[in-house]
């Protein structure tokens, strides 16, 4: 858990210092997708407030919402549902966020 706390602290500091946090990186992922994938709820909340591209879809067809559902980050899931334009994205395996939420 100590490593997770350090990741969160460093990420939050960087978000405060950066003008642009919407960059799309490897695999079509944003920092928000990575934060959700790694279970960093506090980081995800800060990114949701600062980002314009919360609807970004990775090369696998997965969004931050999809990743937050997989990790069980219900507080982040509810925030993303309220903020996102589209929540019915289908990934490359034909799965929707609803399917993931029901499965996990």
Protein Blocks (a to p, Z undefined) as FASTA:
>chain_A
ZZmmmmmmmmmmmmmmpmblkbccehhiafklmmmmnopaklmmmmmmmpmklmbccfko
pafklmmmmnopaklmmmmmmmpmblcbccfkopafklmmmmZZ
